[in-house]
Amino acid sequence: MLGLNVPLKQCIFGLYVGLWVASHLLVYSSQHAGAPAYNATSVVLLTELTKLFLAVGLYLAQDGSAKTLLKTALGESQLLIRYAVPALLYCVYNNLVYVNLSSFDPGTYNVLMQMKIGLTGVLYQCIFSKRLNRNQWLAILLITLGCMCKESRKLTSGSGLTANLFSWILLLCQMLASVSAGIYNELLLKGKGSNREGVTTNLQNVFMYLQSVLWNGALLLAKGQLGDALSVENVSAILTPRLLAIVAIMSSVGIVTGFFLKHLDSVLKSIAAALEVVFTMILGCLLFGTPLDALSVVAVLLVGGGVAMYARPVAPPSGRELELSMLPKEV
């Protein structure tokens, strides 16, 4: 099924879906249900530090020594500086995860976040001149309809619209940050600088996470929350099983994504995203009692179908259609 014909592929696929679903549910639960208050940016900073240690460890295990890492980093200072842009965008995205999951239940959040697929497609068409095919445009339409269906009651209520407008703006900012960071990061990973000797994927991950640590530290300073982040109360709140699980999951999901793309493909990644929508909605209802009415079910089906269709290749024209397309056109 789905080409998952060996245990390794099945394990990677299941782990990928499970990690993303668990991350959304855990972040949501950490913001509700009487959980102790904590500084979200400090959790993001701890997560980025963990990613940095993992990236350095992978570099030392696969690419070279600590001396080689330092020498290459100094020689590639321009590339290191370029990573400040996607790191800033990911800093915005990661911090808004906690903000938005305090405003939306995990099912609604996951449904609405699938709109970034449409944004990605449109930006790719504008930046890379890659035209979207029929299935991709239809997928964007289905995802849009699903999101409108999920939020239709709020859209038809004046008070609901006013109360949630700022939350929707923040959600849009999160999507734009995610899409822009992904595209910029792809340009860096596949650009000319990535082909130079010594510039490995692990090195580029080190650059990314180092910049992410700096940006999140700067954000704490800018908000005047560095003292709060280092307070005994905040550290005690972070050093709980729930928060440490969030840090572990968010730190490891990038590594799992790399294995996913190596052993599977982007089509299965889109199908996995569709399953995330379904499982997050169902588990959110079971664990937190979030409403699962008919409109929610329809929204999940529309968005899940749209995500899966986005990666579906367009069927080649039939023999008859091909013959007709080759006939000379009347002038």
C-alpha positions in Angstrom: 0.0 0.0 0.0 1.4 3.4 -1.0 4.6 1.8 -1.9 5.4 1.1 1.7 6.5 -2.5 1.0 9.3 -2.8 3.5 9.4 -2.3 7.3 11.8 0.6 7.1 9.6 2.6 4.9 6.5 1.8 7.0 8.4 2.9 10.1 9.6 6.2 8.6 6.1 7.0 7.3 4.4 6.2 10.6 7.0 8.0 12.6 6.7 11.1 10.4 3.0 11.4 10.8 3.0 10.5 14.5 5.7 13.2 15.3 3.8 16.0 13.6 0.4 15.0 15.1 2.0 14.6 18.6 3.7 18.0 18.3 0.5 19.9 17.6 -1.4 18.1 20.3 1.3 18.5 22.9 1.8 22.2 22.2 -2.0 22.7 22.4 -2.2 20.8 25.7 0.7 22.8 27.1 -1.2 26.0 26.5 -4.4 24.7 28.1 -5.8 22.3 30.7 -4.2 24.1 33.7 -0.7 23.6 32.4 1.9 25.8 34.1 2.7 29.1 32.3 6.0 29.2 30.4 7.9 31.4 28.0 7.3 30.0 24.5 10.4 31.7 23.0 12.6 30.0 25.6 11.2 26.6 24.6 11.9 27.5 20.9 15.4 28.6 21.8 16.0 25.3 23.7 14.7 23.4 20.7 17.0 25.2 18.3 20.0 24.6 20.6 19.1 20.9 20.6 19.0 21.0 16.8 22.3 22.8 16.7 24.0 20.1 18.8 22.4 17.4 16.6 23.7 19.1 13.4 27.2 19.4 14.9 27.1 15.8 16.0 26.1 14.6 12.5 28.8 16.8 10.9 31.5 15.3 13.2 30.2 11.8 12.6 29.9 12.0 8.8 31.9 15.0 7.4 34.9 15.9 9.4 36.5 17.0 12.7 35.7 20.0 14.9 38.8 21.8 13.4 37.5 21.2 9.9 34.1 22.5 10.9 35.5 25.7 12.3 37.9 26.3 9.4 35.1 25.7 6.8 32.7 27.9 8.7 35.2 30.8 8.7 35.9 30.3 5.0 32.1 30.3 4.2 31.2 33.4 6.3 29.1 34.8 3.4 27.0 31.6 3.3 26.6 31.8 7.1 25.4 35.3 6.9 22.9 34.4 4.1 21.3 31.9 6.5 20.2 34.7 8.7 17.2 35.3 6.5 15.6 31.8 6.6 16.6 31.5 10.3 14.7 34.7 11.1 11.6 33.5 9.1 11.7 30.1 11.0 12.1 32.0 14.2 8.8 33.8 13.5 7.1 30.6 12.4 8.2 28.6 15.4 7.2 31.2 17.9 3.8 31.6 16.2 3.1 27.9 16.6 2.7 28.4 20.3 0.7 31.6 19.9 -1.7 30.2 17.3 -2.3 26.9 19.1 -3.5 29.0 22.1 -6.1 30.5 19.8 -7.1 27.5 17.7 -7.7 23.9 18.6 -5.2 21.5 17.0 -7.7 20.2 14.4 -8.7 23.7 13.2 -5.1 24.8 13.2 -3.9 21.9 11.1 -6.8 22.4 8.6 -6.1 26.1 8.2 -2.3 25.6 8.0 -2.7 23.5 4.8 -3.4 26.8 3.0 0.4 27.2 2.9 0.3 24.5 0.1 -1.5 27.0 -2.1 0.8 29.8 -1.1 3.8 27.6 -1.9 2.4 26.7 -5.3 1.7 30.3 -6.2 5.1 31.6 -5.0 6.9 28.8 -6.9 5.0 29.8 -10.1 6.1 33.4 -9.6 9.7 32.9 -8.5 10.8 29.7 -10.3 8.4 30.0 -13.3 7.1 26.6 -12.6 3.5 26.4 -13.8 1.0 24.6 -11.7 -0.9 21.8 -13.3 -4.6 21.1 -13.3 -4.5 18.8 -10.3 -2.6 21.4 -8.3 -5.0 24.2 -9.0 -7.9 21.9 -8.1 -6.1 20.9 -4.9 -5.7 24.5 -3.9 -9.4 25.0 -4.6 -10.4 22.0 -2.4 -8.1 23.2 0.4 -9.5 26.7 0.3 -13.1 25.4 0.4 -12.2 23.1 3.3 -10.8 26.0 5.3 -13.8 28.2 4.5 -16.1 25.3 5.5 -14.3 24.9 8.8 -14.5 28.6 9.7 -17.9 29.3 8.1 -19.7 29.8 11.4 -17.2 32.4 12.5 -17.3 34.1 9.1 -21.1 34.5 9.3 -20.9 35.9 12.8 -19.9 39.5 13.1 -18.7 39.1 16.7 -16.7 35.9 15.8 -15.1 37.7 12.9 -14.0 40.6 15.0 -12.7 38.3 17.9 -10.7 36.1 15.6 -9.4 38.5 13.0 -6.1 39.1 14.8 -5.6 35.3 15.2 -6.2 34.8 11.5 -3.7 37.5 10.7 -1.1 35.8 12.9 -1.9 32.5 11.2 -1.4 34.1 7.8 1.9 35.5 9.0 3.0 32.1 10.1 2.1 30.5 6.8 4.0 33.2 4.9 7.0 32.8 7.1 7.0 29.0 6.6 6.6 29.2 2.8 9.2 32.0 2.4 11.7 30.3 4.6 11.3 27.0 2.8 11.8 28.6 -0.6 14.8 30.6 0.5 16.3 27.6 2.3 15.9 25.5 -0.9 17.7 28.2 -2.9 20.6 28.1 -0.4 20.7 24.3 -0.4 20.6 24.0 -4.2 22.5 27.2 -5.1 26.0 27.6 -6.3 27.5 27.9 -2.8 26.2 24.4 -1.9 28.5 22.8 -4.6 31.7 24.1 -3.1 34.1 21.6 -1.5 33.4 21.1 2.2 29.9 22.6 2.1 27.8 19.7 3.1 24.1 19.5 4.1 25.2 19.0 7.8 27.3 22.2 7.6 24.4 24.1 6.2 22.2 22.8 9.0 24.8 24.0 11.5 24.6 27.5 9.9 20.8 27.5 10.0 20.5 26.4 13.6 23.3 28.7 14.8 21.5 31.7 13.2 18.2 30.4 14.7 19.7 30.4 18.2 21.0 33.9 17.7 17.6 35.2 16.5 15.6 33.6 19.3 18.1 35.0 21.8 17.7 38.4 20.2 13.9 38.1 20.4 14.1 37.4 24.1 16.3 40.5 24.6 14.0 42.6 22.4 10.9 41.6 24.4 12.8 42.1 27.7 12.1 38.5 28.7 15.6 37.2 29.1 15.2 37.4 32.9 11.9 35.6 32.8 13.3 32.9 30.5 16.1 32.2 33.0 13.8 32.4 36.1 13.4 29.4 38.4 9.6 29.3 37.6 10.1 29.2 33.8 12.9 26.6 34.0 10.8 24.5 36.3 7.9 24.7 33.9 10.1 23.8 30.9 11.7 20.8 32.7 8.5 18.8 32.7 7.8 15.7 30.7 5.3 17.5 28.4 7.6 20.4 27.5 10.7 18.2 27.2 8.7 15.9 24.9 7.8 18.9 22.7 11.5 19.9 22.5 12.5 16.3 21.6 9.8 16.0 19.0 10.4 19.4 17.3 14.2 18.7 17.3 14.0 15.3 15.8 11.3 16.0 13.2 13.8 17.6 10.8 16.0 14.6 10.9 13.0 12.3 10.2 12.0 14.5 7.3 15.4 14.0 5.8 15.1 10.2 6.0 11.5 10.5 4.7 12.7 12.3 1.5 15.6 9.9 1.1 13.7 6.7 1.3 10.3 7.8 0.2 9.2 10.8 -1.9 7.3 14.1 -2.0 4.1 12.4 -3.1 4.0 10.3 0.1 4.9 13.4 2.1 1.8 15.1 0.8 -0.3 12.0 1.7 1.3 12.0 5.1 0.2 15.7 5.5 -3.4 14.7 4.6 -3.3 12.0 7.3 -2.0 14.5 9.8 -5.1 16.6 9.2 -7.4 13.7 9.8 -5.6 12.2 12.9 -5.2 15.6 14.5 -8.9 16.4 14.2 -10.0 13.0 15.6 -7.5 13.0 18.5 -8.2 16.6 19.3 -11.9 15.6 19.7 -11.1 12.5 21.8 -8.4 14.1 24.0 -9.6 17.7 24.4 -13.3 17.5 23.6 -13.0 19.9 20.6 -16.2 19.9 18.5 -16.3 17.5 15.6 -19.5 18.4 13.8 -20.6 17.7 10.2 -18.8 20.8 8.9 -15.6 19.8 10.5 -15.8 16.3 8.9 -16.5 17.9 5.5 -13.5 20.3 6.0 -11.2 17.5 6.9 -12.2 15.4 3.8 -11.8 18.4 1.5 -8.4 19.5 2.9 -7.1 15.9 3.1 -8.3 15.2 -0.4 -6.8 18.4 -1.7 -3.4 17.8 0.0 -3.3 14.3 -1.6 -4.3 15.6 -5.0 -1.7 18.3 -5.0 1.1 15.7 -5.5 -0.9 13.5 -7.9 0.5 13.6 -11.4 -1.7 14.7 -14.3 -2.7 11.7 -16.5 -1.1 11.8 -19.9 -3.4 12.5 -22.8 -5.1 9.6 -24.4 -4.2 8.5 -27.9 -7.2 10.1 -29.5 -6.5 13.5 -27.6 -2.9 13.3 -28.7 -3.9 12.8 -32.4 -6.3 15.7 -32.2 -3.6 18.0 -30.7 -1.2 17.2 -33.5 -3.7 18.1 -36.3 -3.0 21.4 -38.0 -5.1 24.2 -36.7 -7.2 26.3 -39.1 -6.0 29.9 -39.6 
